[in-house]
Amino acid sequence: MRYARIENGICNTNLPNVGVMKNGNTVSGYDKLSHEELMSEGWKEFIEARPMFNEETQYLQFSGYGNGEKITAEYVVVDKPIEVYIELAPTTDERIDQLEEMIIDLSMVIGGV
């Protein structure tokens, strides 16, 4: 299980190896404290709420932390701009250039020009 604690508006998700308890005692193995001890020290269960999304047409954007019984990293689904995932058709001039190159290649293969 992962834990987090919000201190001064910053979410800390790294349990220290050595930490200072609320009573002032320094503890080696702070990251090995029981669930109950961590909860009494202000740590909460940490989860990431990543919704399902289409990776080709969308991406996730971090939106903040929910701070209730658990601390939740929250994300929203954002649509990618359409030009990011749709290849545009060549222009008429580009297509003419492609066809001219193909005609030259074909002429060389059949022994033309």
KEKENU-379150 format. One record per atom (N, C-alpha, C): residue in three letters; x, y, z. Coordinates in steps of 0.05 Angstrom, whole numbers, plus 5000, padded with zeros to 4 digits. Each point is the difference from the previous one (the first is absolute). Layout:
N
AlaXYZ ...
! end
This chain:
113
Met501749775000 Met498350235000 Met501850255000 Arg499150204985 Arg501550254999 Arg498650205019 Tyr501750175011 Tyr498950205019 Tyr500950284990 Ala498450205009 Ala500750284993 Ala499150175024 Arg501250245000 Arg499250205021 Arg500350274987 Ile498050175004 Ile500050274989 Ile501050195021 Glu502350134994 Glu501250185019 Glu500550274986 Asn499050215011 Asn500350274988 Asn499150004971 Gly497849864993 Gly498950004973 Gly501549824981 Ile502049855009 Ile501649834983 Ile499549715008 Cys499549834980 Cys499549725005 Cys502749855000 Asn500549875023 Asn502549855003 Asn499249704999 Thr501249854981 Thr499449724998 Thr502449825007 Asn502050135011 Asn502549855007 Asn500249975030 Leu499549755009 Leu500549955029 Leu503050005005 Pro501050155019 Pro502850005005 Pro500949755015 Asn502549924997 Asn501149785015 Asn500350075029 Val500950255005 Val500250115027 Val498250245002 Gly498250005019 Gly498150225003 Gly499650085028 Val498850245003 Val499450115027 Val497149965005 Met499349875021 Met497249965008 Met498850265011 Lys497450015002 Lys498650235011 Lys500950065029 Asn500849795014 Asn500950045028 Asn502950095002 Gly501350044977 Gly502750105000 Gly502249794998 Asn499249755004 Asn502049784998 Asn500849954971 Thr502649964996 Thr501049924974 Thr500049704998 Val498949904977 Val499649714997 Val501549904975 Ser501749815004 Ser501249864977 Ser498049794991 Gly499649974974 Gly498049824990 Gly497250125000 Tyr500050274997 Tyr497450144999 Tyr498249884978 Asp501349944978 Asp498449894977 Asp499049725005 Lys500749885022 Lys499149735008 Lys497950015022 Leu499150245008 Leu498050025020 Leu497449874991 Ser498449915019 Ser497449874993 Ser498150214988 His498049894987 His497950174988 His498850195021 Glu499449895023 Glu498750165021 Glu501950235010 Glu502649935003 Glu501950215008 Glu500350224979 Leu500149924975 Leu500350204978 Leu497550175000 Met497649895003 Met497650155000 Met500050205024 Ser501049925023 Ser500050185022 Ser502150224996 Glu501949964983 Glu502150204994 Glu499150194977 Gly497549964990 Gly498950174980 Gly500349904971 Trp501049764997 Trp500249884973 Trp497349874994 Lys499350004974 Lys497649874990 Lys500749824977 Glu498149824994 Glu500449834977 Glu500050174975 Phe501849944982 Phe500350164975 Phe499249834976 Ile498250114984 Ile499249864975 Ile500050204977 Glu500449894976 Glu499850174976 Glu497549924985 Ala498350204995 Ala497549954986 Ala500450074970 Arg501149814986 Arg500550044971 Arg497649884984 Pro498450174988 Pro497849894985 Pro500949874974 Met498249834988 Met500649884974 Met500050224979 Phe501749974980 Phe500050194978 Phe501349874976 Asn499550124977 Asn501149904974 Asn502750144995 Glu502249855002 Glu502750124998 Glu500550134972 Glu498549914980 Glu500450124973 Glu498850274998 Thr497750055013 Thr498650254997 Thr499850175025 Gln501049905023 Gln499850145025 Gln502549975017 Tyr500250175020 Tyr502149975020 Tyr498950085027 Leu501549925021 Leu499150065027 Leu501550255010 Gln498650175014 Gln501250245012 Gln499450005030 Phe502150035015 Phe499750005029 Phe498350245008 Ser498049965018 Ser498250225007 Ser500250075030 Gly501449845016 Gly500350075028 Gly499749765018 Tyr499950055026 Tyr499849795020 Tyr497350035015 Gly498749775002 Gly497649995018 Gly501049925027 Asn499250145021 Asn501049955027 Asn497749955018 Gly499249755000 Gly497849915018 Gly501149795019 Glu498649785001 Glu500949775016 Glu502649894988 Lys500250024974 Lys502549924985 Lys500950244984 Ile502550014993 Ile501050214982 Ile500049884972 Thr498650144981 Thr499749894973 Thr501250204980 Ala501949904984 Ala501050164977 Ala497949984978 Glu498950224992 Glu497850004981 Glu500950114973 Tyr498849884979 Tyr500750074972 Tyr497550054984 Val500250164980 Val497850034981 Val500949924972 Val498149904984 Val500649924973 Val499750244982 Val502150054983 Val500050234982 Val500349894971 Asp498450104982 Asp500249924972 Asp502450144987 Lys501549844985 Lys502350114985 Lys498950174977 Pro501450204991 Pro499150154976 Pro499949804977 Ile498150044982 Ile499549814979 Ile502549964982 Glu501650204995 Glu502349974982 Glu502249835013 Val499849945025 Val502049835013 Val499749714992 Tyr497649914995 Tyr499649724994 Tyr498849944973 Ile499550204983 Ile499149954973 Ile502050114981 Glu501049824982 Glu501950084980 Glu498550144978 Leu500850244993 Leu498650154980 Leu500749894972 Ala498050014982 Ala500449914973 Ala501950194985 Pro501649904982 Pro501850184985 Pro498550204983 Thr501250234996 Thr498750204983 Thr500149904971 Thr498550144983 Thr500049924971 Thr502850024988 Asp501550215007 Asp502750034989 Asp501849785010 Glu499849925026 Glu501649785011 Glu499349744986 Arg497449964995 Arg499249754986 Arg501049994972 Ile500050234985 Ile501050014973 Ile503049935000 Asp501550125020 Asp502949945002 Asp500449705005 Gln498449885017 Gln500349715006 Gln499449834974 Leu498050084985 Leu499349854976 Leu502250034979 Glu501150244997 Glu502250044981 Glu502449835007 Glu500649985026 Glu502349835009 Glu499449714993 Met497549915004 Met499349734994 Met500249944970 Ile499250194983 Ile500249974971 Ile502949974992 Ile501750175011 Ile502949984994 Ile501149735009 Asp499449915024 Asp500949745009 Asp499049784983 Leu497550014992 Leu498849794983 Leu501350004972 Ser500650244990 Ser501350024973 Ser502849875001 Met501450045022 Met502749885002 Met499849705002 Val498049895013 Val499749715003 Val499349874974 Ile498350124984 Ile499249884974 Ile501850084977 Gly502150145006 Gly502050074980 Gly499350244983 Gly498450165010 Gly499250254986 Gly502250205001 Val499450235007 Val501850245000 Val502649945012 
! end
